[in-house]
Every structure is written in structure tokens, then in C-alpha cells.
Amino acid sequence: MKIKIVNTSPHPLPAYETIASAGMDLRAFVNEPVELKPLQRALVPTGLFIELPVGYEAQIRPRSGLSIKSGISLLNTPGTIDADYRGEIKLIMVNLSDQTFVIRDGERIAQMVIARHERAEWVQVDELNPTERGTGGFGHTGK
């Protein structure tokens, strides 16, 4: 699939690291380092603008290595870039650690997965078909 992209940063385009990778790393595009104190959040630009086909979204997810090593994650995960959005991709980053973290220009800070999606059409009914699980949730199946 070919996707139009505008890159206003000096950094390479997002790319798959291996043949089986689902996500592509996104890099910070900041004029100066961004200091994230514990429990602080910041909107971090990437310099990227994309044009997705209708029926697709870009899911923005945390990088697992950054999360486990530094306690850095994303809020509203996964974030969704809709097919009709033409603004810059920006990431809502959060520091869940007890130490200050510095985001530097060009640092890989998140990953993006392109995914197909369906549009739902609601069919209002008075009751749903029963299942073995029924209304059990929140740990119901992990006996």
C-alpha cells in the first residue's frame, strides 16, 4: 500500500525495522530537548503529515523498550489518526517514572501501525443473543 507523506523534519521517514514488523518508529521533531518530569505530559511533534485512504487509520502506540526502560508512554493509547486528518502527527507523551526524562530531537518515541477498519451500523433490538459467558467480565474467564 502506498501512503502519501509530508516530512518537514530532517529525520528519515518511518520504516519497518524487520520484515515482520507491524509498526514503524516515529521520531521527535523538537527545536530543543523536552524535559518530562515524573507524571508530567507533553505534546511532542513529529514533523509528519499523512494522507490515508478511507477505511484505514494510523494507530499510534508506545514503544515497548522506552516504556520498560524509562517509564515513558503515551496517553490515549492507541491514538488514532483518521483518514481525513491532514494535520501534523503529534504525540501525547507521559512520564510514569519517578525520574525526569529528556526527549531529544530525532529520538524514536512511539510507533505507528496502519490498520484497516470497518464502519458500524447500529441495529437496535430489545435483547441480545445469549452466550455461555453472558454478562461476566473483568476477570470472569481467568478463574
Secondary structure as a PSIPRED ss2 file (coil, helix, strand):
# PSIPRED VFORMAT (PSIPRED V4.0)

   1 M C   1.000  0.000  0.000
   2 K C   1.000  0.000  0.000
   3 I C   1.000  0.000  0.000
   4 K E   0.000  0.000  1.000
   5 I E   0.000  0.000  1.000
   6 V E   0.000  0.000  1.000
   7 N E   0.000  0.000  1.000
   8 T C   1.000  0.000  0.000
   9 S C   1.000  0.000  0.000
  10 P C   1.000  0.000  0.000
  11 H C   1.000  0.000  0.000
  12 P C   1.000  0.000  0.000
  13 L C   1.000  0.000  0.000
  14 P C   1.000  0.000  0.000
  15 A C   1.000  0.000  0.000
  16 Y E   0.000  0.000  1.000
  17 E C   1.000  0.000  0.000
  18 T C   1.000  0.000  0.000
  19 I C   1.000  0.000  0.000
  20 A C   1.000  0.000  0.000
  21 S C   1.000  0.000  0.000
  22 A C   1.000  0.000  0.000
  23 G C   1.000  0.000  0.000
  24 M E   0.000  0.000  1.000
  25 D E   0.000  0.000  1.000
  26 L E   0.000  0.000  1.000
  27 R E   0.000  0.000  1.000
  28 A C   1.000  0.000  0.000
  29 F C   1.000  0.000  0.000
  30 V C   1.000  0.000  0.000
  31 N C   1.000  0.000  0.000
  32 E C   1.000  0.000  0.000
  33 P C   1.000  0.000  0.000
  34 V E   0.000  0.000  1.000
  35 E E   0.000  0.000  1.000
  36 L E   0.000  0.000  1.000
  37 K C   1.000  0.000  0.000
  38 P C   1.000  0.000  0.000
  39 L C   1.000  0.000  0.000
  40 Q C   1.000  0.000  0.000
  41 R E   0.000  0.000  1.000
  42 A E   0.000  0.000  1.000
  43 L E   0.000  0.000  1.000
  44 V E   0.000  0.000  1.000
  45 P E   0.000  0.000  1.000
  46 T C   1.000  0.000  0.000
  47 G C   1.000  0.000  0.000
  48 L E   0.000  0.000  1.000
  49 F E   0.000  0.000  1.000
  50 I E   0.000  0.000  1.000
  51 E E   0.000  0.000  1.000
  52 L C   1.000  0.000  0.000
  53 P C   1.000  0.000  0.000
  54 V C   1.000  0.000  0.000
  55 G C   1.000  0.000  0.000
  56 Y E   0.000  0.000  1.000
  57 E E   0.000  0.000  1.000
  58 A E   0.000  0.000  1.000
  59 Q E   0.000  0.000  1.000
  60 I E   0.000  0.000  1.000
  61 R E   0.000  0.000  1.000
  62 P C   1.000  0.000  0.000
  63 R C   1.000  0.000  0.000
  64 S H   0.000  1.000  0.000
  65 G H   0.000  1.000  0.000
  66 L H   0.000  1.000  0.000
  67 S H   0.000  1.000  0.000
  68 I H   0.000  1.000  0.000
  69 K H   0.000  1.000  0.000
  70 S H   0.000  1.000  0.000
  71 G C   1.000  0.000  0.000
  72 I E   0.000  0.000  1.000
  73 S E   0.000  0.000  1.000
  74 L E   0.000  0.000  1.000
  75 L C   1.000  0.000  0.000
  76 N C   1.000  0.000  0.000
  77 T C   1.000  0.000  0.000
  78 P C   1.000  0.000  0.000
  79 G E   0.000  0.000  1.000
  80 T E   0.000  0.000  1.000
  81 I E   0.000  0.000  1.000
  82 D C   1.000  0.000  0.000
  83 A C   1.000  0.000  0.000
  84 D C   1.000  0.000  0.000
  85 Y C   1.000  0.000  0.000
  86 R C   1.000  0.000  0.000
  87 G C   1.000  0.000  0.000
  88 E C   1.000  0.000  0.000
  89 I C   1.000  0.000  0.000
  90 K E   0.000  0.000  1.000
  91 L E   0.000  0.000  1.000
  92 I E   0.000  0.000  1.000
  93 M E   0.000  0.000  1.000
  94 V E   0.000  0.000  1.000
  95 N E   0.000  0.000  1.000
  96 L C   1.000  0.000  0.000
  97 S C   1.000  0.000  0.000
  98 D C   1.000  0.000  0.000
  99 Q C   1.000  0.000  0.000
 100 T C   1.000  0.000  0.000
 101 F E   0.000  0.000  1.000
 102 V E   0.000  0.000  1.000
 103 I E   0.000  0.000  1.000
 104 R C   1.000  0.000  0.000
 105 D C   1.000  0.000  0.000
 106 G C   1.000  0.000  0.000
 107 E C   1.000  0.000  0.000
 108 R E   0.000  0.000  1.000
 109 I E   0.000  0.000  1.000
 110 A E   0.000  0.000  1.000
 111 Q E   0.000  0.000  1.000
 112 M E   0.000  0.000  1.000
 113 V E   0.000  0.000  1.000
 114 I E   0.000  0.000  1.000
 115 A E   0.000  0.000  1.000
 116 R E   0.000  0.000  1.000
 117 H C   1.000  0.000  0.000
 118 E C   1.000  0.000  0.000
 119 R C   1.000  0.000  0.000
 120 A C   1.000  0.000  0.000
 121 E C   1.000  0.000  0.000
 122 W C   1.000  0.000  0.000
 123 V C   1.000  0.000  0.000
 124 Q C   1.000  0.000  0.000
 125 V C   1.000  0.000  0.000
 126 D C   1.000  0.000  0.000
 127 E C   1.000  0.000  0.000
 128 L C   1.000  0.000  0.000
 129 N C   1.000  0.000  0.000
 130 P C   1.000  0.000  0.000
 131 T C   1.000  0.000  0.000
 132 E C   1.000  0.000  0.000
 133 R C   1.000  0.000  0.000
 134 G C   1.000  0.000  0.000
 135 T C   1.000  0.000  0.000
 136 G C   1.000  0.000  0.000
 137 G C   1.000  0.000  0.000
 138 F C   1.000  0.000  0.000
 139 G C   1.000  0.000  0.000
 140 H C   1.000  0.000  0.000
 141 T C   1.000  0.000  0.000
 142 G C   1.000  0.000  0.000
 143 K C   1.000  0.000  0.000
